[in-house]
Amino acid sequence: MRYAFFITIFVLLQLFSVGAALSVQWWLQPWQTAGLQTSVWVIVFVITNGLLLLSVNRAFKNSYRWISGWMLVMHFMLLTALVTSLFYGGYWLVTSLTGDALATPATVDFGLRILALAVFIGLFVYALYSAYAPVVRELSVDIDKPLAKPLRIAVASDLHIGRLFGSGAIDRLHHLIVQHKADILLMPGDIMDDNIQAFTKYNMAKNLAELCKSLPYGVYATLGNHDLYGHEQPIVQALRAAGVQLLNDEVIGIEHEGQPIWLVGRFDNHKRQRVATTDLLAQVDTTQPVILLDHRPSDIAEHSQMPIDLQLSGHTYNGQIFPANFIVSAINRLGYGYEAMGKGHFVVSSGYGFWGIPFRLGSRSEIWLITLNGQVEDNV
């Protein structure tokens, strides 16, 4: 399976390289020489396979980001070529139907190159904006269990706090939560970007502690796969020191307006010995509201048959970069968004942060603000 994955990535990168080389070659056509044509192909393939080799050998820290970034550049080249081709196809159709040329061939050729450059730059600007400018998605959920007053739940998954997503992002989250008057913040996994080096170096604990203090019912989280890649204990200690209450295969009861609510947190399935959901539910009173934090949405179908009122997940990033959205949707029962299913309600967030590189296309940095409504008991 591992070898199949590497072979797939290798082949995909070579195909991307062919497309990128052809795109650059077309854009440079007015200045093209035989030497320049050869140089374009050599440079593109050397960069691709050189970065791939460095990434596989882990030659330097975060080397995977470089190959991911280069793949994004090539992907945007291909998207640019597609948009430009569609525009030219439309122009050709109009001129064919009218019989009149709207411009000289040289002008059209020059215009297409300007358009291609604008589209390429525009893709980067928009993707960067989508990664760093979060949207708040509001949802109201009704459950048939007692709840004296609605509970306003803020959900932020996949923060990946680190060098590229730090104090400013935490402060922005703090501002959004205060602005929307959330009662509690729930973070279902991937809180840190693999380790706490940047978190410690830039003293982000102060920002996170201020965020935790601003919530009437505090901040609760579970660990995702990136929190478990060799730095679990430092991450656990750093989060707890800042005031985050971790639910690592644990349950806890909170009281909202005199009404008990159960929070259940699971380890990501990267932890092989994690506790089964049924065992965790055995520790709670399921006649009362139950909220589950489970990083991956892989068990949603099974959980829909259990007495879980609301499950919060992340992990998928909604693909992060188009067209991976369709892959995420194809391999998950619920890859992104909200769905009422079976006995409960399920939300899969695209994440507040991002994985690897700070770009999103076809997905958006987000937090969810969920108003949980229950049945008001008649005291008469």
C-alpha positions in Angstrom: 0.0 0.0 0.0 2.8 2.4 0.9 4.7 1.7 -2.3 1.5 2.1 -4.3 1.0 5.6 -2.7 4.6 6.7 -3.6 4.2 5.4 -7.2 0.9 7.3 -7.6 2.5 10.5 -6.3 5.6 10.0 -8.6 3.4 9.5 -11.7 1.1 12.4 -10.8 4.1 14.7 -10.3 5.5 13.7 -13.7 2.2 14.4 -15.4 1.9 17.8 -13.6 5.5 18.5 -14.8 4.5 17.8 -18.5 1.5 20.2 -18.2 3.6 22.9 -16.5 6.4 22.7 -19.0 3.9 23.0 -21.9 2.2 25.9 -20.2 5.4 27.8 -19.7 6.5 27.0 -23.2 3.3 28.4 -24.6 3.6 31.6 -22.5 7.2 32.1 -23.7 6.4 31.3 -27.3 7.0 34.9 -28.6 10.6 34.7 -27.3 11.1 31.0 -27.9 14.3 29.5 -29.2 15.3 25.9 -29.4 17.6 26.4 -26.4 14.9 28.0 -24.3 12.4 25.3 -25.2 14.8 22.6 -23.9 15.7 24.6 -20.9 12.1 24.9 -19.8 11.6 21.1 -19.8 14.9 20.5 -18.0 14.3 23.1 -15.3 10.7 21.9 -14.6 11.6 18.2 -14.3 14.8 18.9 -12.3 12.8 21.0 -9.8 10.1 18.4 -9.5 12.2 15.4 -9.0 14.9 17.2 -7.0 12.3 18.4 -4.5 10.7 15.0 -4.5 14.0 13.3 -3.7 14.7 15.8 -0.9 11.3 15.3 0.5 11.5 11.5 0.5 14.9 11.6 2.2 13.8 14.3 4.6 16.9 16.2 3.7 15.8 19.3 5.6 13.1 20.4 8.0 9.6 20.6 6.5 10.9 19.5 3.1 7.4 18.2 2.3 6.2 21.8 2.2 8.6 22.6 -0.7 7.3 19.8 -2.9 3.7 20.6 -1.9 4.3 24.2 -2.8 5.9 23.4 -6.2 3.0 21.0 -7.0 0.6 23.8 -6.2 2.5 26.1 -8.6 2.2 23.5 -11.4 -1.5 22.8 -10.5 -2.2 26.5 -10.9 -0.4 26.5 -14.2 -2.7 23.8 -15.4 -5.8 25.6 -14.1 -4.6 28.8 -15.8 -4.2 26.9 -19.1 -7.7 25.5 -18.8 -9.2 29.0 -18.1 -7.2 30.5 -21.0 -8.3 27.7 -23.4 -11.9 28.1 -22.5 -11.7 31.9 -23.0 -10.0 31.3 -26.4 -12.6 28.7 -27.3 -15.4 31.2 -26.6 -13.7 33.8 -28.7 -13.3 31.3 -31.6 -17.0 30.4 -31.3 -18.1 34.0 -31.4 -15.9 34.8 -34.4 -17.0 31.6 -36.2 -20.7 32.5 -35.8 -20.3 36.2 -36.7 -17.7 35.7 -39.4 -15.9 38.8 -38.2 -12.5 38.8 -36.4 -12.8 40.9 -33.3 -9.0 41.5 -33.2 -5.9 40.7 -35.1 -4.2 37.3 -34.3 -1.3 39.1 -32.7 -3.6 41.1 -30.4 -5.5 38.0 -29.4 -2.3 36.1 -28.8 -1.0 39.0 -26.6 -4.3 39.3 -24.8 -4.3 35.6 -24.0 -0.9 35.8 -22.4 -1.9 38.8 -20.3 -5.1 36.9 -19.2 -3.0 33.8 -18.3 -0.7 35.9 -16.1 -3.7 37.6 -14.4 -5.4 34.2 -13.8 -2.2 32.7 -12.4 -1.6 35.5 -10.0 -5.3 35.7 -9.1 -5.4 32.1 -8.1 -2.5 32.6 -5.6 -4.0 35.7 -4.1 -7.5 34.1 -3.8 -6.0 30.8 -2.4 -4.0 32.8 0.2 -7.0 34.8 1.2 -9.1 31.7 1.6 -6.5 30.2 4.0 -6.2 33.2 6.2 -9.6 34.9 6.1 -12.0 32.6 8.0 -15.7 32.6 7.5 -18.2 31.8 10.3 -20.8 29.2 9.4 -23.9 29.3 11.6 -26.1 26.3 12.3 -29.0 25.6 14.6 -29.6 22.1 15.8 -32.6 20.8 17.6 -32.4 17.6 19.8 -35.1 15.8 21.7 -33.3 15.9 25.0 -33.7 18.3 27.9 -31.8 21.6 27.6 -33.0 24.6 29.6 -31.5 27.2 27.2 -29.6 27.0 23.9 -25.9 26.3 24.1 -23.8 28.3 21.6 -20.9 26.1 20.5 -17.9 27.4 18.5 -16.0 24.7 16.6 -12.5 25.1 15.3 -10.8 22.1 14.0 -7.3 21.6 12.4 -5.7 24.8 13.6 -2.2 23.5 12.9 -0.7 26.1 15.2 2.9 26.7 14.1 5.2 28.9 12.1 2.7 29.7 9.4 -0.4 29.9 11.6 0.4 31.5 14.9 -0.5 34.3 17.3 -2.4 36.3 14.8 -4.6 33.3 13.9 -5.3 32.6 17.6 -6.2 36.3 18.3 -8.5 36.3 15.2 -10.2 33.2 16.5 -10.6 34.9 19.9 -12.1 38.0 18.3 -14.6 35.9 16.3 -15.7 33.9 19.3 -16.3 37.0 21.4 -18.0 38.7 18.6 -20.5 35.9 18.1 -21.0 35.3 21.9 -20.1 31.6 22.0 -20.4 29.8 25.3 -17.8 27.1 24.6 -15.1 26.3 22.1 -14.6 22.7 20.9 -11.5 21.7 18.9 -11.7 18.2 17.3 -8.0 17.5 16.6 -4.8 18.7 14.9 -4.3 21.6 17.2 -0.6 21.8 16.7 1.4 21.6 13.4 3.3 18.4 14.5 5.2 19.9 17.4 5.3 22.9 19.8 8.6 24.5 18.6 7.0 27.6 17.0 4.3 27.7 19.8 7.0 27.9 22.4 9.4 30.2 20.5 6.8 32.9 19.8 5.1 32.6 23.2 1.7 31.7 21.7 0.6 30.1 25.0 -0.3 33.7 26.2 -2.6 34.2 23.2 -4.2 30.7 23.7 -4.6 31.3 27.4 -6.5 34.5 26.8 -8.7 32.7 24.3 -9.5 30.0 26.9 -10.4 32.6 29.6 -12.9 34.3 27.3 -15.3 31.3 27.0 -17.9 30.9 29.8 -17.6 27.1 29.7 -14.0 27.0 28.5 -12.2 25.2 25.7 -12.2 21.4 25.1 -10.2 19.5 22.5 -9.1 16.1 21.3 -5.9 15.2 19.6 -5.7 14.6 15.8 -3.2 12.6 13.8 -0.7 15.5 13.6 -0.8 15.9 17.4 0.4 12.3 17.7 3.4 12.2 15.3 6.0 11.8 18.0 5.3 14.9 20.1 2.1 13.9 21.9 3.3 14.6 25.5 4.8 18.1 24.8 1.6 19.0 22.9 -0.6 17.7 25.7 1.4 19.6 28.4 1.4 22.9 26.4 -2.3 22.8 25.7 -3.2 22.0 29.3 -0.9 24.7 30.6 -2.7 27.2 28.4 -6.1 26.2 29.8 -7.3 23.8 27.1 -9.1 20.8 28.6 -8.2 17.7 26.7 -10.5 14.7 26.2 -8.2 11.9 25.3 -10.5 8.9 25.2 -12.3 10.6 28.0 -15.7 11.9 29.0 -16.7 14.9 31.1 -19.9 16.4 32.2 -20.6 20.1 32.2 -23.6 21.9 33.5 -25.4 24.5 31.4 -28.1 26.4 33.1 -28.6 23.5 35.6 -28.7 20.9 32.8 -26.0 18.3 32.4 -24.3 18.0 29.0 -21.8 15.2 28.2 -18.6 15.9 26.2 -17.0 12.8 24.8 -13.5 12.9 23.2 -11.7 10.3 21.2 -8.1 10.0 20.2 -7.5 10.0 16.4 -7.3 6.5 15.0 -3.6 7.0 14.5 -3.6 5.9 18.2 -4.0 2.1 17.7 -5.1 1.5 21.3 -7.9 4.1 21.4 -11.1 3.3 23.3 -14.2 2.3 21.4 -17.0 4.8 21.2 -19.4 2.3 22.8 -17.1 2.0 25.8 -17.0 5.8 26.2 -20.7 6.1 25.9 -21.1 3.5 28.6 -19.7 6.1 31.0 -22.4 8.8 30.3 -26.1 9.2 30.8 -27.3 9.1 27.2 -30.7 10.4 28.2 -28.9 13.7 28.5 -27.3 15.7 25.6 -24.1 14.0 24.3 -21.5 15.8 22.1 -18.7 13.7 20.6 -15.4 15.1 19.3 -13.8 12.7 16.9 -11.1 14.0 14.6 -11.8 11.9 11.6 -15.3 11.5 10.2 -14.6 7.8 9.3 -17.0 6.3 11.8 -20.0 8.6 11.2 -22.2 5.8 9.8 -21.7 3.7 12.9 -22.1 6.6 15.2 -25.4 7.6 13.6 -26.9 4.5 15.2 -25.6 5.4 18.7 -27.1 7.9 21.2 -24.9 10.8 20.1 -26.7 14.1 19.6 -23.9 16.0 17.9 -20.6 14.8 16.5 -17.8 17.3 15.5 -15.0 16.3 13.2 -12.4 17.8 10.9 -9.3 16.2 9.2 -10.6 16.4 5.6 -10.0 20.2 5.0 -12.7 19.8 2.4 -9.9 18.8 0.1 -8.1 22.1 0.7 -7.2 22.5 -3.0 -9.7 21.9 -5.8 -10.4 19.3 -7.2 -9.5 17.3 -4.1 -12.9 18.3 -2.8 -14.5 15.6 -5.0 -12.1 12.9 -3.7 -12.9 13.8 -0.1 -16.6 13.6 -0.9 -16.2 10.2 -2.7 -14.3 8.4 0.1 -16.3 9.7 3.1 -19.9 9.2 4.1 -19.8 12.9 5.1 -16.6 14.6 3.9 -17.6 18.1 4.7 -20.5 20.1 6.0 -23.6 19.2 8.1 -26.0 16.3 7.9 -28.7 15.0 10.2 -28.3 11.2 10.1 -29.8 8.4 12.1 -30.1 9.4 15.7 -27.8 12.5 15.6 -26.4 15.5 13.9 -22.9 15.5 12.3 -20.6 18.4 11.3 -17.3 18.0 9.5 -15.4 21.2 9.3 -12.9 22.1 6.6 -10.7 23.5 9.4 -9.6 26.8 10.8 -6.0 26.4 9.7 -4.5 24.4 6.8 -2.1 21.6 6.2 1.3 22.1 4.8 1.1 25.2 2.7 -1.0 28.3 3.4 -3.4 28.0 0.4 -7.0 27.0 -0.1 -8.9 26.7 -3.3 -12.4 25.4 -3.4 -12.4 25.3 0.5 -12.2 28.0 3.1 -10.8 28.6 6.5 -13.7 28.5 8.9 -15.3 28.1 12.3 -18.7 26.8 13.0 -21.1 28.4 15.4 -23.7 25.8 16.4 -26.7 26.7 18.5 -27.8 23.5 20.3 -31.5 23.6 21.2 -33.1 21.0 23.4 -36.5 20.4 25.0 -37.5 22.8 27.7 -38.8 20.7 30.6 -42.2 21.8 32.1 -41.7 22.4 35.8 -45.4 22.8 36.5 
